[in-house]
């Protein structure tokens, strides 16, 4: 009798974690955003958090934890319990590029997290201070060559996609400029508008409002095709840089070891969100290309980009700490 009772107690103990996973979530879920509020991904952050809240029946709450090009927030999630109550929305800036530049990051995104979903992609947007004698890509390159090393460009941080993409463009153009990290995209764009900096590669969604107000001037976009929000501007491919098609993407991650039932529930809910016609229309209007493809698509994006960005880092001579 005692043996049977112990066996039943043991079985009940094993069943409790599985039951908790099946009932997930039973309390609010924290979504860590490892960047400053107001960045280009903020609309998607809100859309997906609201969708998951409705779909899964518990609040999904945004928690901005910026620092070290997204690696501070990422490590918070990596070191969290794998129970699904702390998740990460991050970009290839923080998950692919920064770990290659900052050894202090200490992680590999595909190995040390649980990839859940590839959320969106978007191109970069070359913008300049409108007081400069720059109206197109040729005059942009001519200005930099006439002022070698005197112009400066902003980015959200050392090792960000914006930083490395601009360094690559400078190398391909045969010129140079000084990098200034502002710890956030909005601060950098406002510095350009004030005349404290000269140019940046940022997002159309983030910069176009300032362009419309005459505080910035748009010159070109990255990517293989023109952007529908600024169809009059050429791609950098059209402007003479055939291999320059850099994009930023955003992904949803959990801590390592996230249980399969929780991973499946989050992945399925996210795929439903990205497939919703209204959500797709909202993202497209913001110049984002909706993602999809489940965890496999996110892992594939990480593994594809790691050698490309490492080559970029080495060619640009960017110091790895």
N, C-alpha and C positions, 0 to 999 in steps of 0.2 A: 504493500500500500504506500509506504513512504517513498519507495523508488518511483512508483507511478506518479505520485504527487510532485516530486522533484522534476520528473520529466515533463509534466504538464506546465510547471512553472517555467522551465527552461524554454519550452516551445512558445509560451506566451511572451517571454522576454525577446525572443527572436522575431516574433510577429510585430511587436510594437514599432520598431524602426520602419518596417515595410509598410505598416498601416499609416504611419506619419508621412511617408513619402507619397502614398496614394492620395492622402488628404491635402497635400501641399497645394497652396499655402494656407496656413491657418492664422497668420499674423502678418503685419506689414513687411514688405520687402524693400530693402535699401538698394538703390541703383547708384553706384559711385560714378561720377563724371570726373575724370582726372584733369580737367581743364577749367579755366575761368568761366563764369557765367557769361552768356551773351555771344558765344562763338557760333560758327556756322552750323554746327550740328544741333543747336538747341531746339529748333522746331521738331526735328525727328525725336529728340529725347522726350519732348512733351507728348508727341503723338503716340509713341510706343508705350510710354508709361501710362497714359490714359487708357490705351487699348488693353494692356495687360491687367490694369485695375478692373476694368469692366469684365474682361473675359475670365479672369481667375478669381475674382471676388474679394480681393484684399488690396489695400493701397500699395502701389509701387511708387516710392518716394525718391526724388532726385536729391543727391548729396554731392555737391561740387567739392572736390579735394585736389586742387591744382598743385603743381610743383614738379620740377625736374623733368619737363617735357612729357608729362603724363605718367611718369614712372612711380611717383609717390602714391597716387591713387591706385595704380595697378598693383603695387605690392601690398597695399591694404587689403585688397580683395584676395590676392594670392594667399595671404596668411590668415584668411577668414575660415571659419568652419564650413565644410562642404555640405551645407544644409539647404542651400538655395535662397537664403535670406539676405545675402550680400552678393550683388552682381556688379558687373562692370560694363559700361558703354565706353569704348575707346576706339581710337583711329589707328591707322597704320603708322602715324607719327609716333604714338606711344608704345605700340605693340611690336612694330617691326624695326623702325628706323632708330628710335632712341636707344634700345638695348644694344644696337651695333656701335653706337657712338659712346654711350655711357656704360662702362663696365659695372658701375655701381648699381645699375638697374637689376642685374643678377637674374634675369629670366629669359626664357624662350617662350614666345606666346603660344605656340602650338603644343609645347611639351609641358609647360608649368601652369597652364590654365585649362579649363574645360571650354573649348569653343562651342558656342550655341548657335549663332546665326550671323551671316553677312547681311548688314542692314541697308547700306546705300553706298553709292559712289558719286563723286563730283569732281569736275576739273578745277584747275587753278586759273586765276585771273590776274593778268599783269596790269597793275595800276601805278600811276605816277602822280606827283604833285603837279597840278594844272598850270603853275607858274613857270614850269620848266619848258624849254623849247623842244618839246617832244610831242609828236602827234601820231606816230606810228612806230613800228618795230625798227625800220632803218634809222629814223632820227633818234630813237632810244639808244641803239648801238653806237651811233655816231657821237652822241653826247657822252656816253661812258668812255669811249676811246679818246675823246678830247679832254676828259677830266679823269685820267687814270688814278684809281684808288681814292678819289675825293668824294664820290657819291656813296651813299649808304642805303641799305635795304633792311626792312624789318621782317621779323618772323615771330611766331609764338614762343620760340625757344631754340636753344642749341640742340641740333639733332632732330628738329622737326622736319616734316616734309617740305614746308615752305623754305626753310633754311637750305636743305640739301638741293632742292629743285632749283633754287635761284643760283646757288654755287655752280651747279651743273650748267645752267644757262650762260653764266659768265664764262665758264671754261669753253663752251662750244662757240661763243661769240668772240673769243680771243680778247676778252677784256676783264676788268676786275672792279669790285666794289666792296665796301666794308659792311659786315653783318652786325646788326644791332638787335639783340633779343629783348622783347618787350613783355614776355610772360603771358601774352594774350593777344588775340588777333585784333580786337577792337582798339586797344591802346596803340598798337603799331600803326593802324590805318589813320587814327586821329593825329599821330605824330607826323605822318606824311601830309595830311591835310593842313597842318600848322606850318609846314615847311621845316620841321625839325629832322625829317628824313626825306628820302627822295622817291623810293619805289618799293613795291612788294609783289610777291605772288601770293594771293589770298583766294577766297572764294567769291563767286559772283553774288551769291546770296548775302554775304557779309559786306561786300564793298559797293554794290550797285546803288544803294541808297545815297551814299556819299558822292558817287558819280553823278547821280541825278540832281543833287544839290549843287554841283559844280565844285565840290571840294576835292575831288579826285578826278583823274582822267583815265578811262579804260583804253588799253592799247591792243591786247590780244588775249586769247585763252589757250590753255593746254588742251590735250585731248585730240582724238582723231577727227572730230566734227565740230562745226561751229555750234555755239551755245544758243538755244532758242530765245533766251532772255536778252542776249546782245548779238543778234544775227548779223549785224553790220561789221562786227570785229572779226578779223581772221584768226585762225589757229596759228600757233607757232610753227606747226608743220607747213602751213601755207606760206609763212613768212621766212622760210628757209632753214628750218630746223626739223628735218624729217623724222628723227627718232625721239623727239621731245613730246611725249604724250602722257605726262605724269598726272595721276589722279590721287585723290584722297578717298579712303573708304572708312566706314564705321562698322564695328562689330560688337556683338553681345557675348560676354564671357562670364563664366563662373569660376570659383576656386577649383584647384585640381581635385579630382576624385568626386565630382558631383555625381550623385547616384543616378543611374539610368532612368528611373521613372520621372525624376525631376527634370533631367535634361530633355527627355522626350516631351514632357508637358510644356516646358518653356519654348522649345524649338517649334512645336506644333502651333502654339499660340502666336509666336512671332511670324511664322510663315503665313498664317491666316491674316495677320495684320498687313503684311507686305503685299498680299494678293488682293486685298480689298480695293475695289475700284476708286472709292473716295480717297483712301490713303494714298494710292498711287498717283491720283490726280494732284493731291496737295503737295506731294514730294516733287513731282515733275514740275509743278509751277514754281517751286523753290530752286529749280535747276539741279535737283538730285535725281539720280537713276536708282530706283528701288532695287534692293538686293534680293536674296532668296537662295535656295539650294541647300539649306540646312547646315549642320556643322561641317560637312565635308567641303562646302564651298568656301567657308572661312579658313579652314586649314589649308586648302589649296592656294588661296590668296596670300597667306602668310609665307608658305614655302616657296611660292613663285617669286615673291618680292625680296626675300632675304638676300640671295646672291646678287640681285640687281642693285640693291641699295648699298651692299658692301663694296661693290665695284665703284659705285658713285662716290662713296666716302673716300676710298683709296685714291681715286683719280683726282678728286678735289683737294686732296691733302688735308682733310679735316682731322684734327687730332682726336684720338680715342683715349679717354682717360683710363 
